[in-house]
Amino acid sequence: MIPFNSANFLRQAFSVLHLCKKGERKISSVMESTFKEMNGESVLDVEDKAGVGGGVKDVYGEDKASEDQLITPWTVSVASGYTLLRDPHHNKGLAFTDKERDAHYLTGLLPPAVFTQALQERRLMHNLRQFTVPLQRYMAMMDLQERNERLFYKLLIDNVEELLPVVYTPTVGEACQKYGSIFRRPQGLYISLKEKGRILEVLKNWPEKTIQVIVVTDGERILGLGDLGCQGMGIPVGKLSLYTALGGIRPSVCLPITIDVGTNNKKLLEDEYYIGLRQNRATGEEYAELLEEFMSAVKQNYGEKILVQFEDFANHNAFELLSKYRTTHLVFNDDIQGTASVVLAGLVSALKLVGGTLADHTFLFLGAGEAGTGIAELIALEISKKTNAPVEETRKKVWLVDSKGLVVSSRKESLQHFKKPWAHEHEPIKELLDSVQAIKPTVLIGTSGVGRAFTKEVIEAMASFNEKPVILALSNPTSQSECTAEEAYTWSEGRAIFCSGSPFDPFEYDGKLLVPGQANNAYIFPGFGLGLIMSGTIRVHDDLLLAASEALAAQVTEENYAKGLVYPPFSNIRKISANIAANVAAKSYELGLASRLPRPKDLVKCAESCMYTPIYRGYR
C-alpha cells in the first residue's frame, strides 16, 4: 500500500484548482468563471498586465460556478461532518439536503427536516421581530454571521430597510459602547502598540490571504459618541457587512482592523470588561510611526490595489492621514469623503424641489470638523466644475459655524488648518441663530454631533426667508441628531426638505405624509468601493467622488420627489450600487487611474456580474 502523504495531497488538490484557474476546460466546467469576459480575460483577472500588484484569487471556487452548479466546500481539506457545521462560510444548517448529509457525514448531526433558505429566512425574521431591545437584535445578527454567513447576507439584502439600523447606525453605536460586555469572538484584526515592529507578521495571521478592502479605525471618534478605544471594532465590522450586502464585495476579501493605541476614556479604562490597552492614547511620533508601519505592511502584504478605508479617526489625525497617504496608497476616508459625496447627491437631487443650481444657493454648516469641511469642499468643487469659477471663489457660498461661532477671517490665526479656507470676511458672530439671520442660508447642514442644536427659533428663521428650507441634521446616532424630522416639519409648517444621518419615521403634517430622507453613507461607499475594485483603480481622485454623487442623484424618481424624498429607497440599494460603481469606474478609466484593461463595454452589467450572491450552493 502506498503511504498517504498529506502534503502531496494538498499540492495536487491546489494544482487542480490552479488548472481550473488557467482555463483547463477538460478538468471540469464546474469552476468556470461567471464574470463577464472580454477577449478571454475576466474583469477581475488577478494577473496584472499593468505591472501593479494586488488583486484577488478565488482559490476556493467561491464565485467560479453559477448558482445551479455544484462546488466542493474546501477549507484546508474538504469540510465534512461536525467541522462543516461549525464553518460559517459553508454551513447551511437545516438546508443541507439528504444527499449532502450522506456525502459529508452530517447524518444524525441535524434533525431530519430539510428547510429551504427562504424558510430559514422567514423563521429568523420572525425571531428577530420578537426582540424589543435593538441591541438584542444586533447580537442575534452577529451570532448569525458567525454561524451561517450566506444566510446572514441573504437576510440583510432582502430586509435591508429593516435591518440596516440594526447592523449599523444607530444600534452599532450602543454596541460599540458595550462591546467589551457583549464580545464573543473576534471578527477582525486587532493591532496594538504591543505589535509595533511586527505588524506584517500580524497581518499574516489573518486566515484569508487575498484581501481587497480593509476598513480600519483607531476608535477615537466613534460616531458622535467620542473615544471608545478598542471597542470601536463594531464600526469596521458593520461597514464591511454593508460592503458585501449592498456593494456585492465577497466577504472573504474584506478585513476589519482596529488599531489600539489606548484610550482617553476614563470610564472605559476603569471598566473591568474593557478589551483594549489600559493606557492613555499614544500621540505624536509614536502614533505616526505605528500608522506608517501599518500602511507599509498593508501594501507589502496585499499589493498596490488594496483599498484602505479610514473610519472614525479624530479630526487631527483624519485629515493628516488622508493627506499623507492619498498619493501613495488607495485610501478613502468615509467620514470626510463618503459623507461629502452622499450629502452632495442629496443637494443635487433637492434642486428638483427647490429650484435653481447649486451656485444659486448659500450653505451654512453647524460643525466644522472632518464631515463638515469635507462636504463643504465637495460642494465648492462641484460648483466650480459647473460654473468654471475658481474653487477659491466658490468656497464663498459656504459658511461654517464651530464651537466658537461663525468661522470668519478675523479668527484665521487661531483656526485649525482645515478650517482656514472657510474663514470669510464678516463680523464675528457667536450664536447659530444670529449666524442664520445674518447669512440667510437656503441650506442648513448639521455635522456637529450636538443633539437638538437646531432649535425652534433656528428652524423658524430658516422658514421665514425660504419657501422650502433644506434642513440636513446629519449627526449620528439619533440622540446626536441636530433636530428630529417631526421638529423640522412642524417648525417649518411642513415646508422643510429634511434629511438626517440616522433614520426617522415618516411624519404626517396637515394631512400630508412627509417622508424624511436619510443621508446615509451606505448609499455611497459600497458602490464606490466596488467601482474602484472592478476597474483596478490605484488612487482615489476627487472627481470619482463627484461621479458617485451624480450617479446616486440620478437614481431618484418622480415618485420619490412627490413624497419629499431626495434619496432613492434602500430597497433598491444593489441596483443603486451597481450604477454608482459603473459611474466611478467610467471616471477612473477616463482619468487613466484604472488598471483592469481592456475597459468593459457595459460597466453596469460588469458591476452586477461581479456582485457576491448569498444564495446557497449545492455541494458534491
N, C-alpha and C positions, 0 to 999 in steps of 0.2 A: 504494500500500500504506500502511495506517495504521501509523505507527511504534509500536513496543511501549513501553509505559510501565510499568515495574515497580512504581512507587508506586501507580498506578491499579489495577494487577492485584491487589496486596495488599489495597488498600482494598476492592475488590469481593469478594475472597475472604473477608475477615473480615466483610463485611456479610452474606454468605450464612450464615456461622456465627451472626451476630447474629440474623438472621431465624429460623434454626432454634431459637436460644435462646428467642426470643419465642413459639415455638409455631406457626410458619407451616407447617402440615402439607403444603401444596402444594409446598413446596421439596423435601422428602424426608422420608420416615418413618424414614430411617436414623438421624437424630440425635435421635429421641425419647428422653426420659429414662426409665430403668427404675426410678428411685426411686419409692417409693410416694407417690402424690399425694393430697393432701387438699384438696377444694374447688378443684382445679385448680392448687394450689401444691405445688411439690416440697419435700420435707422438708429439703433442703439448698439451698433457693432463696436466691440471693445477694442478692436485693433485700430490704433490711432495713426492715420495716414499723415496727419499734420505734424507729427512729432511731439505732441503734447501728451503728457502722461495722464493716468487716471482711467476712469471707466469701470464698468461692472460686468463680470462674467456671471451668467445664470447657471452656476455649477450644478445645481440640483434639478434642473429642468423645470423650475417653478413656473416659468412662462413660456416654455418651449412646446407645450402641447395645447391644443384648443380644449375648450371645456368638456367636450364629449370624448376626448381621448384619455386613455389610462396613463398614469405616471407611477413611478416607483418612489415610495416615501423614504428617500435617502436621508440619513444623518451621517455618521461616520460609517456605519453599516446600515443595512435595511432595518428600519424600526419595526418591531413586532411586539405583540403582547402588551404587558404592563407598561413597557417603555413607550410604546406608541401612544397609549392613553395619557401619558404624562408629558408628551411633546406638543406644545401649543401650536406649532407650525403645521402639524399633520393630524392632530386629534380631531375627530368628528363626533365624538360622543355616541349617542344612540343612532346617529345617521350611518354608521358602518353597516353595510349590507351583510346578509348571512354569508355570502361568498367571501367577502373581505374578512369577516370574522374567522372563518375557517383558514384562509390563506395566511393570516397574520397572527394566529394564536390568540385570538380575542374571545373565543367561545368560552362562556362561563364567566368572563370578566365583566360582562354587561348583561343587564336584564334582556329578555328575549325580544322585546318590542323594537321595531325599526322605525325611527322618525325621519321625516324629510327635514331639510334645513328650514323650510318655511314653517313647519310645525314647531321646531325648536325656537324659531324667532318669535312666533306668537306667544309661546309659553313664557319666554324671557321677558317680553314686553309686559305681559300680564303681571309677572312677578315684580318688575321694576316699578310699575304703577302702584303697587301696594305700599311702597315706602313713602312716608310723608316728609322725611328729612332728606334734603338734597345730597348731603354728604354720604348717606347710606347708599343712594343710587350710584354716586361716584365710585364708592368702594366695590359695589357689585359689578360695575362695568370694568374696573381694573382687575378684579378677580377673573372675569370672563376673558379678558385679554390674555391673562397668564395661563388660561386653561384651554381656550379654543380661539385661536387668532382669527380665522376666517369668519366664524360666527360673530365675533366682536365687530368686525368691519362691516359685515352684512347688516347687522343691527343698526350700526351708526349711519351707514349710507341710506338705508331705507327709512330711517326715522330721524333724519338729520336735524330738523327744526325742533324736535322734542328733546333730542339727546345732546345737541351741541352745548347748551347751557350746563349740562351735567359733566361732560368730559373737559369742558373749557370754561370760559368766564360765564357766570360769576362763581360757580361752585369750586373751580380749581383754586381760587384764592383761599377759600376756607381749608381746602385740602392741604395747601402748602403750609398754612399756619399750624396745622395739626399733623404734619407729615411724619414727625417722629413717633406720634402715638399710633398712627394707622399703618406705619411701614411694615410690609410683609416680606417682600423680596425685591432685590434691586432690579430696576427696569432700564438702567443706563450705566454709564461710567462715571465714577467719582474720582476726580483728580485733585489732590490737595497739596498743600505746601510740603507735606512729607514725601511726595513723589518727585520733588524738584530734582532734576538731573537724570531722571529715568522715565519721562513721560512717554517716549516712543515705546518703551517696554510695556508700559501700562496699556497703551492703545492696542498692542498686540494680544493682550489678554481678552479683548472682546471676541466672542466666538465667530461672528461674521467678519470675514476678511475683506469683502468688497463693499465699500460704503460709498453712497452718492451724496447724502445730506447729513450734516451734523447741525443740531441745534444746541447751542451752549449758553449757559448763564453763570454768573457768579453770585446770583441771589441777592444783590444789594438793593434792587428796586423792583420788588415783585408786585406787578400791577400797581395799585395805589396803596399797598399795604406796607411798603418800606422794606427794611433789611431782614430777610428771612434766612440768610446764610445758606447752608447746605440743603435746607428744606425747600429751596426753590426748584428742586428737581421736577416737581409736578408740572412746571411750565414747559421744559423741553419735551417731556413725555407727552403732554397734551398736544403741543404743536405738531409733533411728528405723527401722532394719531390722525390729525387732520390732514397732514401731507398725504397720508395713504388714503383716507376715506374720501377726501374732497379733491385731491390732485392726482390720485392714482399712482403715487410713488410706492414701489414694493416695500413692505415693512422690513424685509431683511436687509435693505440698503440704507436704513435710517438709524442714526445713532444719537441718543440723548446724552449730553455731558453736563455735569456740574463741576465748576472749578471752585474749590473750597479754600478760600484764603482767610477764613474766620468770619466773625460777625460782630457788629457793634450793638446788637440787640441784647440788652442785659437780661431781659426776660427769658430769651432762649438759652443764653449761657448758664442760667440758673436752673433750667428745665432738665430734670434727670433723664427725660426721654429724647433730648436733642441728639441728632445723629451726626453732627458735624464737629469740626475742630473747636475746642473750647478756648478760643483766644480772640482778641480784637483783630479787626481786619488789617491785613498787610497792605501797605500803600507804597507809593514811590517806586524806587528802583527794584525792590523785592517783588512787587506786583508785576511790574513791566517785564522783568526777566522771566517770570513764570509764564506769562502770556506769550512772550516771544518764543520760548521753548515749545509751548503748546502749538502755536501756529506753524512752526517749523516742522514739528513732529507729524502734524496732521498732513501737511503737504508731502512729506517724505514717505509716509505710510500709505496714503490714499491717492496721491497724484495731484496734478495741476487743476483738474476739473472738479475737485471735491467742493461742494457748496457748504460754507460755514455761515450759519445764521446766528447772529448775536441777539440774545434775548434778555431784557430786564437788567441791563447794566446801568449803574447810576450815570447821570449826565456827564460828569467829569471824565469818566472812562469811556462811555459810549461813543462820543464824538471823536475822541483821540484814537480809539481802536479802529473805527471805520476809516478815518483819515489815513492812518498809518498803513493799513493792510489792503485798502481798496485797489492799489496799483500792483500789488504782488500776489494777491490771493483772490479767489472768487468768494467775496464776502457780501453779506446783506444784513442790515440792521432793521428788524421788523418794526421796532418802536419808532425809529426815525423815518425809514423809507417805506415800509409797508403801510403804516398809519397814514403817511402823506399820500400815498397812491390811492388808498381806498377813500379817503376824505375828498381828494381831488375828483375822483369819479363821481361821488355824491354831489359835489358842487356843479360839475359839468352837467350832470343829469338834472339838477334842480333848476338850471337855466330854462328848461322847458316849462316850468311852472311860474317862475318869477320874471322871466324875460331878460333880454339884454345878453351881453357877452361877459366873460369873466372880468375883462378890463373895465366894464361899466360899474363894477361893484367894489365896495370897500369892506375890508375884513378886519375884525377885531378879535384877538385871542386873549383869553384869560389862561395864563400858563405859558412860560417862555422856556420850557425845557426841551428835551430831545424830540418829543412828539410835536409840540407847538412850532418850534423853529423848523423842523423837518417838513411839516405841512406848508408852512409859510413859504419856504424856499421853492417847493414844487409848484405852488400856485404862481409865484413870481416867474418861474421858468416857463410855465405853460402860457402865461400872458405874454411873455417875451417872444415865444415862438409864434404866437398868433398875430402879434402886432409889429414884430421886428424891432421893438424898442429894447434898449439895453436892460439887462436884469437889474442893474443899479437903480434904474428909473422905475421899473415895475414893482420893485420892493416897496415903493412909497404908497402902494394901495393896501399895504398890510401893516397893522399896528399890533403891538404886543403889550400886555399888562402882566407884570410879575408881582411878587410879594411886596415890592416897594412902590408899586404904582405903574403908571404908563412909562414904557421904555422910550426915553427921549434923548436928544443929543447932549443935553447938559449933564447927563448921567454917564456919558460914554467912558470916562476914565475908570469908573468903578465896575463896569459891566464885564461879565464873562465874555470870552471871545466870540462865542456862537450867537450872542445877543446883539453884538455891535452893529451888524448890517441893518438892524431894525430900529436903530435909535434915530428917529426923525426929528426935525425941528418942530418943537411945540413946547408950550409951558408945562412944567411938571404937574401931574395930577395924581393924587393918592388913591382915590376910590374908583372901583369899577363903574359904578353908576355915573359918576361925574365924567369918566372917560367915554362911556356910551353917549352921553348927552353932548359931549364936545366933538367927538369924531363922527357921530351919526352913521355907524356902520350898517350895511344891509345884511351882513352875515356875522353872527356871534358864535365863536367856537371856544369850547371849554376843554382844556387839557391840563387842568391844574391839580387834579386829584383831591380837590376840596369840595365835599358834598354840599349841595344846596347853595352854592355861591351865586347862582343866577336867581336872585330874589324876585319877588313880585314886582318891585319897582323897576328892576333892570328889564324884565320881560315887557312890562307895560311901556317903558321908554322905547324899546325896540319896535313895539307895535304902533307907537304914536307917529313914527315917521317912515314906516314901511307897511305897504299894503299886505305883503306876505313876508314877514321876517323869517330869515333862515336861522334856526337855533340848533347848534350841534353840541350836545353835552356828552363828551366822549370819554370821560374818565371812568375807569373800571376799578373794582366791581360796582354793582348797583349802588351800594351805600356811598360811594365816592362820586356818583354822577352829579354834575352841577345843578341839574333840576330833573324832575320826572316828566314823563310825557303828559300826564294829567295837568301838571302845573303849567307847562309850556302852552298847552292848548287852551286851558281855562283863562290864564292871564293875558293871552293874546286874542281872546274871543274867538277861538277856533281858526285863526288865520295863519298860525305858525306852520312852517315846514320843519318838522322836528326829526332829528336823528340822535341816537345815543350809542355808547360803546357796548353796554350790556343790554339785553332785551327788556322791553316794556310791553305790556299788553295793550291791545287796541283800546281806544277811549271814545265814547260817544259824547258829542257836544252838539247841543241844539238839534238833535235828531239825525246828525250825520256821524257815521262811524269813521274815525280818524285812525289810521294805522301808522305807528311810528316806524321809521327806518332804523336799521342797526348798522352803523359804520364799523363792521367787524372786519379785522384784518384777515379773517379766514376767507373772505371773498377774494383776496389778492394773493397771499403768499403761496398757497398750494399750486395754483395755476402758474404763478410766476416762477416757482422752482421747477415745475415740470417743463416750462419753456426753456429755461437755462440748460436743463439736463438733456432734453431731446435734441437740442441744437449744438450741444458741446460747447456752450459759451464759456469763455475763460475769464472774463471780467464783467462786473455789473456797471453799466453806464446809466446816467440819469434818464436818458431817452427810453430805456427799457421800462422804467417806472411809469413814464408818461404813456407808453404803449399799453401797459397793463390797465391804467386808469381809463383810457379811451375804450378799450375792449369791454371793461365792466360797465361803463356808462351806456354803451351801445346795446346791452342786454335788457335794459329797462323798457317795458312795453307801455302802450297807451293805457291798458287795463291797470297797470301798476300806478301810473300817474294819476288816474282817476281816484285812487284811494289815498293820494298824497304821498305815495312811496317814491323815493329816488334811488332805491336799490331793487334789484330783482329778488324774488323769493329764493330762500336757501334750498327749497325742494329741487331746484334745477342746477345745483351747485356744480355737479360734474360737467355738465354741458358748458356752464359759465367758465369753469377752469380750463376746459379744452380750448375755448375761444381766446382766453387770456394767454394761455401757453402758445397758441399759434401766433398771436399778435406780437408777443415778446420775442419768439423765435424769429419771426419775419424781420423785426427791427435789428436783432442780433446779426442776422445774415447781411442785412443792409449795411451795418456798421463794420462788417468784417471781423466780428468777435466770435463767430461760430466756427467750430472745428469739425462738425459732423458733415461731411461732404459726400456726394452732392446734396444740395438742398432738396427736400421732398417737394413734390408738385403741390400736394394738398396738405397744408400744415395742420388744419383742424382734424382731418382724418388720421393723420400721423399721430397727433396728440392722443386721440381716442384709442388708437391701436396700441399705444404704449401703456395705457392705464391698467393697473392691477385690478383684477376682479376677484371678489371673495367667495365666489360660488365653489362649493365642494368639488374636489376632483375624485375620480374613481381610481382605486389602487389595484395593481395587479395582485 
